[in-house]
């Protein structure tokens, strides 16, 4: 029970008060006391529970059990649990006594009207709405937690509307309501009470900028019935009683958690006594509910694919056909962005990241538009935003971005346990510079956004040694039937040199890389012998290996991985302007569609009719039940410092695990 207010009784005339069901009221009997009072008795009509609390240590006793010695330290507490049928239909009587008088010295009467007021929402994420079990003013994480959940209503359910659903103060179509959370105000008590009392729904000006509320003021199948009552500049609303005992509200989120915003939003309803025309209305009782705005969640490459995105540009027809065939094998939808829309910007992985938001009643895919803003910059907003597909973006005010702000530099691990801490939704991986150095980093607004989501705490890796500077240039994750359910693949110059040395010892030193490349005028073949005798290449790849090894240790520590969870994929790099690029197509920069892998064709040395790099990769991955398809991306992607993963994007099935059941 929560404490309501203090009511003072008078000997001169009966006092009336309003109490709220289940809420304690303190009764002050000491303000007007007959002379000679030594004891008192307290009685109430049926339905009125009265307690006397001698002090904090002794707790409380029922008041009607005995006569009480008059002591101003005693507290008299009144509780009613059922609403009244009529005004003043219950009362409390206090009689004052002296040991020298057989009859009471005087009586004081307090007339009570009980009203039941409750502001409710889905509190425990399983549909329970019993306020007696939880504190609605708190939001608690974990499988035994509770609290309301709001979605940021960032889709566009009415295609004819030019903005996202939460960018105005209207309900444009009834489907829009599915993205909102229901909040219900319930009142029970005499209707006459509200002739001079009123209910006000209110929030803070801070929270009003992050959520808004619509009141159902008519038939629920008509959009015009939903009146905007809170949000933006509106912080309070006097609630008319359109539907008697129950008023329904729909609440939508306006902002994701971010720097300075934890995601918690509070709404209150206050009962005000407005019976005295000479004074302002005075508060009697306030009920509160708290919502948490659902975080944006990334999906790792180990989750099942639903839809593959790729751009068609002037020289990638065969590439698009190969991706389409892989999507067909994996049983997922293919969406092709035409050249007229991408203007030859093929890097669809860099433009956006596909994730989702989730509440108990709704899961909504949401595209996170990167701040890179190439020729594809309009694609996420114009082509992906729509009915039941949301959109969010973050851009620095000064618009200063680097290559690290492209979302090839934004990945997420599968679920892991590290240092005794569970990460059931994995951990976000972003690339930056070494601690304390002045190199490139992801822009602050993007980092702030990712950290604020809380459910996939980011790990920052070292990528500033790379020319492009993306984490997908040296790592990826594939599903596995054993162990932790996945393997982490890391590019490995050491593994590549070892492979080439083995082939050289077997007499294949003259086998050539880059044979069969279509655009062979710009690409010269090179033998295994030439690679292994190139001291500059060897020394540079020792440096690259040290950078990858640094990340390897960070990943093992922050993701709780052992060596058996890591597979080294042979790969060499070369130096361009003192930064690393792939020497041959980057094998870890792959498209993962369930068990089907679309891997850049490396054009490695052909030995006994087979590419030894492809053969090695197959030997590492096919025992995991994976199917390797090598896709020629050499001219349209590799020559431009990108690969298969850079040129594709995937919408995946959400986690089965519910984010509110974790403890950040």
LINCORRA-V831197 format. One record per backbone hydrogen bond with DSSP energy under -1.0 kcal/mol. CO is the residue of the C=O (numbers start at 1). NH is the residue of the N-H. E is the energy in kcal/mol with one decimal. If there is no record, write none. Layout:
# LINCORRA-V831197
co;nh;e
CO;NH;E
CO;NH;E
This chain:
# LINCORRA-V831197
co;nh;e
2;24;-1.5
5;26;-2.0
7;28;-3.1
15;111;-3.7
17;113;-1.9
19;115;-2.4
20;23;-2.4
24;4;-2.7
25;78;-2.8
26;7;-3.0
28;9;-2.2
34;37;-1.5
38;70;-3.5
39;97;-3.3
40;68;-3.1
41;95;-2.4
43;93;-3.2
45;48;-2.0
49;79;-2.8
50;63;-2.6
51;77;-3.0
52;61;-2.5
53;75;-1.7
61;52;-3.1
68;40;-2.5
71;74;-2.3
75;53;-2.8
76;27;-2.7
77;51;-3.0
78;25;-2.2
79;49;-2.9
80;22;-3.1
86;89;-1.1
90;112;-3.6
91;45;-2.0
92;110;-2.9
93;43;-2.3
94;108;-2.4
95;41;-2.2
96;105;-3.2
97;38;-3.4
97;39;-2.2
98;101;-1.5
106;96;-2.3
108;94;-2.9
109;15;-2.6
110;92;-2.5
111;17;-2.2
112;90;-1.5
113;19;-2.4
114;84;-2.9
115;21;-2.1
116;188;-2.0
118;186;-2.9
120;184;-2.6
121;123;-1.0
123;147;-9.2
128;123;-1.2
130;133;-1.6
135;138;-2.1
136;290;-1.0
142;145;-2.1
146;140;-2.8
148;292;-2.2
150;294;-3.6
151;253;-2.6
152;154;-2.5
153;166;-1.1
154;391;-1.2
155;165;-3.2
158;161;-2.4
164;167;-1.9
173;176;-1.5
174;177;-1.4
175;178;-1.3
176;179;-1.3
177;180;-1.7
181;251;-3.1
183;249;-2.7
184;120;-3.1
185;247;-2.7
186;118;-2.2
188;116;-3.1
190;193;-1.4
191;194;-1.4
192;195;-1.8
193;196;-1.1
196;274;-2.3
198;272;-3.1
199;239;-2.6
200;270;-2.4
201;237;-2.2
202;268;-2.6
204;208;-2.2
207;210;-1.8
208;232;-4.0
210;254;-2.8
210;255;-1.2
212;252;-2.5
213;229;-2.6
213;230;-1.4
214;250;-2.7
215;227;-2.6
219;222;-1.4
222;225;-1.8
223;226;-1.8
225;217;-3.4
227;215;-3.0
230;213;-2.3
231;234;-2.1
234;231;-2.9
235;203;-2.3
237;201;-3.1
240;242;-1.5
245;187;-2.8
247;185;-2.9
248;216;-2.5
249;183;-2.8
250;214;-2.7
251;181;-2.7
252;212;-2.2
253;153;-1.7
258;261;-2.8
261;258;-1.7
263;293;-3.0
265;291;-3.0
267;289;-2.4
268;202;-2.9
269;287;-2.6
270;200;-2.3
271;284;-3.1
271;285;-1.0
272;198;-2.0
273;282;-2.0
276;279;-1.3
282;273;-3.4
285;271;-2.8
287;269;-2.5
289;267;-2.5
290;148;-1.6
291;265;-2.7
292;150;-2.3
297;356;-1.8
300;303;-1.8
304;653;-2.8
306;333;-2.2
307;651;-2.8
308;335;-3.2
309;649;-1.6
310;337;-2.7
313;316;-1.1
316;320;-2.6
317;321;-2.4
318;322;-2.2
319;323;-2.4
320;324;-2.5
321;325;-2.0
322;326;-2.0
323;327;-2.6
324;328;-2.1
325;329;-2.2
326;330;-2.0
327;332;-2.3
333;308;-3.1
335;310;-1.8
337;312;-2.6
338;341;-1.5
338;342;-2.0
339;343;-2.4
342;345;-2.3
346;348;-2.0
347;351;-1.0
348;352;-1.0
350;407;-2.0
351;370;-2.7
353;368;-3.3
355;366;-1.9
356;297;-2.7
357;364;-2.9
362;359;-3.1
364;357;-2.5
365;390;-3.1
366;355;-2.6
367;392;-2.4
368;353;-2.1
374;377;-1.8
376;379;-1.7
378;382;-3.1
379;383;-2.6
379;384;-1.1
380;385;-2.2
386;156;-2.1
386;389;-1.9
389;386;-2.1
390;367;-2.5
392;369;-2.9
396;399;-1.5
402;405;-2.0
403;406;-1.4
406;409;-1.7
407;410;-1.1
408;472;-1.5
411;429;-3.6
416;423;-2.9
418;421;-2.2
421;418;-2.6
423;416;-1.7
423;426;-2.2
427;413;-2.6
428;459;-2.7
429;411;-2.6
430;461;-3.4
432;463;-2.9
432;464;-1.3
434;437;-2.3
443;447;-2.0
444;448;-3.1
445;449;-1.8
446;450;-2.5
447;451;-2.5
448;452;-2.1
451;454;-1.2
453;455;-1.3
456;428;-1.2
459;430;-2.3
461;432;-2.9
463;466;-2.3
465;580;-2.5
470;473;-1.6
471;474;-1.5
471;475;-1.1
474;491;-2.1
476;489;-3.4
478;487;-2.2
482;485;-2.4
485;480;-1.7
487;478;-2.2
488;567;-2.8
489;476;-1.6
490;569;-3.0
492;496;-1.6
492;571;-1.5
493;497;-2.7
494;498;-2.1
495;499;-2.0
496;500;-2.6
497;501;-2.5
498;502;-2.0
499;503;-2.1
500;504;-2.4
501;505;-2.3
502;506;-1.2
503;508;-2.6
504;507;-1.8
508;511;-1.7
509;529;-2.9
511;528;-1.7
513;526;-1.1
514;517;-1.4
518;520;-1.6
519;522;-1.2
526;513;-3.3
527;531;-2.2
528;532;-2.6
531;534;-1.1
533;535;-1.2
534;538;-2.4
535;539;-3.1
536;540;-2.5
537;541;-2.1
538;542;-1.5
539;543;-1.7
540;544;-2.3
541;545;-2.6
542;546;-1.9
543;547;-1.8
544;548;-2.5
545;549;-2.8
546;550;-1.9
547;551;-1.8
548;552;-2.5
549;553;-2.1
550;554;-1.7
551;555;-3.0
552;556;-2.6
553;557;-2.2
554;558;-3.1
555;559;-2.1
556;561;-1.3
562;565;-1.8
563;566;-1.7
565;488;-2.8
567;490;-2.5
569;492;-2.7
572;583;-2.4
574;581;-2.4
576;579;-1.3
579;576;-3.2
580;467;-2.8
581;574;-2.9
586;589;-1.2
588;590;-2.3
589;645;-1.7
591;598;-3.1
593;596;-2.1
595;627;-3.6
596;593;-3.1
597;629;-2.6
598;591;-2.6
599;631;-3.0
603;514;-3.5
605;612;-2.7
607;610;-1.6
610;607;-3.4
611;615;-2.6
612;616;-1.9
613;617;-2.4
614;618;-2.7
615;619;-2.1
616;620;-1.3
617;621;-2.1
618;622;-2.6
621;624;-1.6
621;626;-1.1
622;625;-2.2
627;597;-3.0
629;599;-3.1
631;601;-2.8
633;637;-1.9
633;638;-2.6
634;639;-2.5
637;640;-1.5
637;642;-1.8
638;641;-2.1
643;647;-1.5
645;648;-1.3
646;349;-1.9
649;309;-3.1
651;306;-3.0
651;307;-1.8
658;661;-2.0
659;662;-1.5
660;142;-1.4
662;142;-1.1
